[in-house]
């Protein structure tokens, strides 16, 4: 978010007269070229692409009422502290050879809005966003610049955390009180729902061939209460099994089992000792999922 925000407004946390104490030479609009890259690289040259002479400069950043204060060293690169004002945003950060380095803090109306951490080569390590002084999100990047983790917060409490491997997320959702609600692993194709006491409430997963998805349900003591195996096929023949749902007694014995095809359900009922008590078949209305 900050990389996008930087192109809108980045200012500095020092008083305005600090920047004005140094003599800054204004740049003409036609002589200003500013480039931004993933490493927060800032480069300024004249209209012909030549480096500017060594010195201190000030120029509008992205609109006429913004101010961008910077220093060009003898090698033509931006160095030292960069200061930017835009609207109600302000910030400052150190640069080396045109790279933003270290900790970058952005303020809006005097309140902290964002913090970006970069290494000595200018690579962005993390971005943290704030609203009314409370943390809203943290984004962490890997060595290749790809997103490795995103944390989201509400009223200062973490409510969501996504970690990425090969661009595929593992997502954890938390309650406002901080306990884990669910975990969704898109790589493993699993979803787990938790009770407030930390016990698993429900867990769903696919088989290795992505033919069936099994969902298991548990009570607050961790005992299996129901299990449903559902086909992931998109079309079926008359006698193809669509789903099998089984419920269990507290002692672990099978209570009921409903096996569904496209055209019928077979319902079996058991006693607490696992003995079959009743079996009935219920016809189902025609389904558009029946294949030709």
C-alpha positions in Angstrom: 0.0 0.0 0.0 2.8 2.4 0.9 4.4 2.0 -2.5 1.1 3.3 -4.0 0.8 5.9 -1.3 4.2 7.2 -2.0 3.1 8.4 -5.5 0.2 10.2 -3.8 1.7 11.7 -0.8 4.8 11.3 1.3 6.0 14.0 3.6 8.3 14.4 6.4 8.0 14.5 10.2 10.2 17.5 10.8 8.9 21.1 11.0 8.6 22.9 7.7 11.2 25.5 8.7 13.8 22.8 9.0 13.6 22.2 5.3 13.5 25.9 4.5 16.6 26.6 6.6 18.7 25.2 3.7 18.7 27.0 0.4 16.8 24.9 -2.1 16.9 25.7 -5.8 13.5 25.4 -7.5 13.3 23.1 -10.6 11.3 24.0 -13.7 8.5 21.6 -14.5 10.1 20.6 -17.8 13.4 19.7 -16.2 11.8 17.3 -13.7 11.8 13.6 -14.1 11.1 11.4 -11.1 11.0 7.6 -11.4 9.9 5.2 -8.7 10.6 1.4 -8.7 10.0 -1.5 -6.3 13.0 -0.6 -4.3 11.7 3.0 -3.7 14.3 4.2 -6.2 14.1 8.0 -6.9 16.0 9.5 -9.8 15.9 13.1 -11.0 17.4 14.4 -14.2 16.8 17.2 -16.6 14.6 17.0 -19.6 17.4 15.6 -21.7 18.1 12.8 -19.2 21.3 14.3 -17.9 22.1 14.3 -14.1 21.5 17.5 -12.3 24.5 19.4 -10.8 25.3 18.8 -7.2 23.1 20.8 -4.9 19.8 21.2 -3.0 16.5 21.3 -5.0 12.8 21.7 -4.4 10.1 20.8 -6.9 6.4 19.8 -6.9 6.1 16.1 -6.4 2.9 14.9 -8.0 0.8 18.1 -7.9 1.6 21.8 -7.8 0.9 22.3 -4.1 3.2 19.4 -3.1 6.9 20.0 -2.2 9.8 17.5 -2.8 13.1 18.6 -1.1 16.2 16.6 -2.0 20.0 16.8 -2.4 21.9 15.7 -5.5 25.5 14.5 -4.7 28.5 14.7 -7.0 27.6 11.4 -8.7 24.2 12.7 -9.8 22.3 10.5 -7.3 19.8 11.6 -4.6 21.5 11.3 -1.3 21.0 12.4 2.3 17.5 13.1 3.7 14.5 13.4 1.4 11.6 15.5 2.6 8.2 15.5 1.0 5.0 17.5 1.8 1.7 16.8 0.1 -1.7 17.9 1.3 -2.0 16.7 4.9 0.7 14.1 4.5 4.3 14.6 5.5 7.4 12.4 5.8 11.2 12.1 5.6 13.6 9.3 4.8 17.2 8.8 4.2 18.6 7.9 0.8 21.8 6.4 -0.6 22.6 6.4 -4.3 19.0 7.2 -5.1 17.6 4.4 -2.8 15.3 5.0 0.1 16.9 3.2 3.1 16.0 2.5 6.7 12.7 3.3 8.3 10.3 5.6 6.5 7.4 7.1 8.5 4.5 8.8 6.9 2.2 11.1 8.9 -1.3 12.4 8.1 -2.5 15.5 10.0 0.3 14.8 12.5 -0.7 11.2 13.1 1.3 8.2 12.1 -0.2 6.8 8.8 2.4 4.3 7.6 5.8 2.8 8.4 8.0 1.2 5.7 11.2 -0.7 6.5 13.9 -1.1 3.9 17.3 -2.7 3.9 20.6 -1.0 3.0 20.1 -1.7 -0.7 16.7 -0.1 -0.7 14.6 -3.3 -0.9 11.3 -3.0 0.9 11.1 -5.4 3.8 7.7 -4.5 5.3 4.9 -2.0 5.2 2.7 -1.1 8.2 -0.5 1.0 7.9 -2.2 2.9 10.7 -5.5 4.7 11.2 -6.1 7.1 14.1 -3.0 5.7 15.8 -4.1 2.1 15.6 -2.4 -0.5 13.4 -4.5 -1.6 10.4 -2.2 -4.0 8.4 1.3 -5.3 8.1 2.7 -6.6 4.8 6.0 -8.5 4.7 8.0 -9.2 1.6 10.4 -12.0 0.7 13.9 -11.5 -0.8 12.4 -11.5 -4.3 10.0 -8.7 -3.5 6.9 -11.0 -3.4 4.4 -10.8 -0.7 5.3 -13.3 2.1 2.7 -12.3 4.7 -0.2 -9.9 5.3 -1.7 -9.2 8.7 -5.0 -7.3 9.1 -6.1 -5.7 12.4 -9.3 -4.2 13.8 -9.2 -1.9 16.8 -5.6 -2.9 17.2 -6.4 -6.7 17.4 -5.2 -9.1 14.6 -8.2 -10.5 12.8 -6.6 -12.1 9.7 -3.1 -13.4 8.8 -2.2 -14.7 5.3 1.2 -16.3 4.6 2.2 -17.1 1.0 4.2 -19.9 -0.5 4.6 -19.7 -4.3 1.8 -17.1 -4.4 -0.7 -19.5 -2.7 -2.0 -18.3 0.7 -2.6 -20.0 4.0 -5.2 -17.8 5.7 -5.9 -17.6 9.5 -8.9 -15.7 10.8 -9.1 -14.5 14.4 -12.0 -13.3 16.6 -11.9 -9.7 18.0 -10.9 -11.4 21.3 -7.9 -13.0 19.7 -8.8 -16.7 19.5 -8.3 -18.6 16.2 -11.6 -19.0 14.2 -10.4 -20.8 11.1 -7.5 -21.8 8.9 -7.8 -22.2 5.1 -4.9 -23.7 3.3 -5.4 -23.2 -0.5 -2.3 -25.3 -1.3 -3.5 -28.4 0.7 -7.1 -27.6 -0.1 -8.1 -27.8 3.5 -10.4 -25.7 5.7 -10.5 -25.9 9.5 -13.0 -24.2 11.8 -12.4 -23.9 15.6 -14.4 -23.5 18.7 -13.4 -20.7 21.1 -11.7 -23.3 23.3 -9.3 -24.2 20.5 -10.9 -27.5 19.7 -11.6 -28.3 16.0 -15.2 -27.7 15.1 -15.1 -28.7 11.5 -12.4 -29.8 9.0 -12.7 -30.2 5.3 -10.2 -31.7 2.8 -9.9 -33.2 -0.6 -8.6 -36.6 -1.4 -5.3 -36.8 -3.4 -7.1 -37.0 -6.8 -9.6 -34.2 -6.0 -12.4 -36.7 -6.5 -14.0 -36.4 -3.1 -14.2 -33.7 -0.4 -14.6 -34.9 3.1 -16.0 -32.7 5.9 -15.8 -33.8 9.5 -17.7 -32.2 12.4 -16.8 -32.4 16.1 -18.3 -31.4 19.4 -16.6 -29.0 21.9 -15.0 -32.1 23.6 -13.3 -33.0 20.3 -15.5 -36.1 19.5 -16.5 -36.8 15.9 -20.2 -36.1 15.5 -20.7 -36.2 11.7 -18.7 -36.9 8.5 -19.8 -36.1 5.0 -18.0 -37.4 1.8 -19.2 -35.5 -1.2 -18.2 -36.1 -4.9 -16.5 -33.3 -6.7 -17.7 -34.5 -10.1 -19.8 -32.2 -12.2 -22.0 -34.8 -14.0 -23.3 -38.1 -12.8 -25.0 -41.3 -14.0 -28.2 -42.6 -12.3 -26.4 -44.9 -9.8 -23.3 -42.7 -9.2 -22.9 -41.8 -5.5 -23.1 -38.1 -4.9 -22.6 -38.0 -1.2 -22.4 -40.1 2.0 -23.2 -38.5 5.3 -22.7 -40.3 8.6 -23.5 -39.2 12.1 -22.1 -40.6 15.3 -23.1 -41.2 18.9 -21.0 -39.8 21.7 -19.4 -43.3 22.1 -18.2 -43.1 18.6 -20.7 -45.6 17.2 -22.4 -44.9 13.9 -25.9 -43.3 14.4 -27.1 -42.7 10.9 -25.8 -43.0 7.4 -27.3 -41.4 4.3 -26.0 -42.4 0.9 -27.3 -40.3 -2.0 -27.2 -41.0 -5.7 -28.8 -38.8 -8.3 -32.1 -40.5 -8.0 -32.4 -41.8 -4.5 -31.2 -41.7 -0.9 -30.6 -44.8 1.2 -31.0 -44.0 4.9 -29.7 -46.4 7.6 -30.3 -45.9 11.3 -28.3 -47.7 14.1 -28.5 -48.1 17.8 -25.7 -47.0 20.2 -24.2 -50.4 20.0 -23.8 -50.1 16.2 -26.6 -52.5 15.3 -28.7 -51.6 12.2 -32.2 -50.7 13.2 -33.8 -49.5 10.0 -33.1 -49.0 6.3 -35.2 -47.0 4.0 -35.0 -45.7 0.5 -36.3 -42.3 -0.6 -36.7 -41.4 -4.3 -35.4 -38.1 -5.4 -36.6 -35.7 -8.1 -34.7 -35.7 -11.4 -31.4 -33.7 -11.3 -29.9 -31.6 -14.2 -26.5 -33.1 -13.2 -27.3 -36.4 -14.8 -24.9 -37.1 -17.7 -26.0 -38.1 -21.2 
